[in-house]
Every structure is written in structure tokens, then in C-alpha cells.
Amino acid sequence: MKYKLINIMEDSVLSTINKIAPQLNCCTCEKCKLDLAAYVLNRIPPKYADSEKGSLYTRANHLTAEFSNKLVMEITQAAADIGKASGHN
């Protein structure tokens, strides 16, 4: 069995960006989405797991409605900050 660390927040952030970026009036190219993700991931606490079972457990216990709202706020702030710097939106 191969083990690896999984940052649960990475998938959550990217998934949320894919859902809401088109509504934020910012560029939705892959580079800009990754810029948004990096910005947000550096501002929220990481949640790591070392197995799929641990990943599912962590998601169930940490991804609350309150956290989802915080994530949307962080992504919105990232879009505002990064959108100003992006030369191609």
C-alpha cells in the first residue's frame, strides 16, 4: 500500500473556486484559479490525512457550513486582490 499526505483543504478550495469564480468577475483560466487557491490556502489552516479513510473522516468533521462561508469570503477577497494584478481578465 502506498501512503501519501493529503491536504483536504486543497481539494475543498479548488472545488469551491471552480463553483464560484465565474460569478466573481475574475479570470477563470487555470493559472488564475491556481493563484486564487494558493492565496486562500496560505490563509487557512491545513487539514492533513494520510489515507482515504482519514481524508473522509476529516472532511466530515471539519467542513461545516461556517467553514464553507469562510472559504467563500477568502476566495472573494483573493479574487479582488489577484484580479487587480492579473493582466488578462
N, C-alpha and C positions, 0 to 999 in steps of 0.2 A: 504494500500500500504506500502510495506517495503522499507525503504530507506537505502542506504549504499554509502560510498565513493568509487569511482573507480579511480585508478591511471591509466590513459590512457597510460602512458609511460610503465607500466609493460607489458601490452599486446603487445605493439609495440616492446619492447626489446626482449621478448620471441619469438615472431613471426620471427623477424629478425635473432635471434640466430639459430632458427630451420632451416632457409633457408641457412645461410652461414657457420655455424660451420663445416659441413663436408669438406668444402673447405679450412679451416684454419689449417689443420693438428693438430687438438687438439682433446682430448677425447670428445665424444658426449653422454656420459652417462647422466642420469637425474641429478645426483649430480653436475657434471661439468657444465652442462648448467645452473643450478641454481647459481653456483658460478660466472659464467660469467654475468648472469643477475644482481646479487647483486652488482658486481663490477661496471657495467655500470650504474645501477640505482642510485648508490651513487655519480655519476659524472655528471649526467644530471639533469636539473630542473624537478621536478614533475609537472604533469598536472592533477588536480583532477576534477571530476564531481560527482554530486550526483544523477544523473538519466541517463537513457539510451539516452534520447534526448540530455542532456548536454554532454554526452560522444561522441555522434556522431558529435555535433557541435564543440567540442574541437578538435577531430580528424581532421575534415575538415579544421580547421583554423590553426593548429599547425604542422601537419605532412607534411611538404614540402619536396621537393627534397633535399634542403640544409640540413634539419634536418636528412633525411634518410642517406645522406652521412656522417654526423657527427656520427650517430648511428653506421654505419659500421666501421668507424675509431675507435670508442670507443670499439666496440666488438673485433676488430682485436687486439687492444692494450691489452684488457683483456685476450684474448687467449694467447698472447705472455707472459704476466706476470703470469697468472694462470697455463698455460701449463708447465712452468718451475717448479712449485711447485707440480703439480699433479704427483703422483707416479704410475699411471696406464694408461697413454696414449700410 
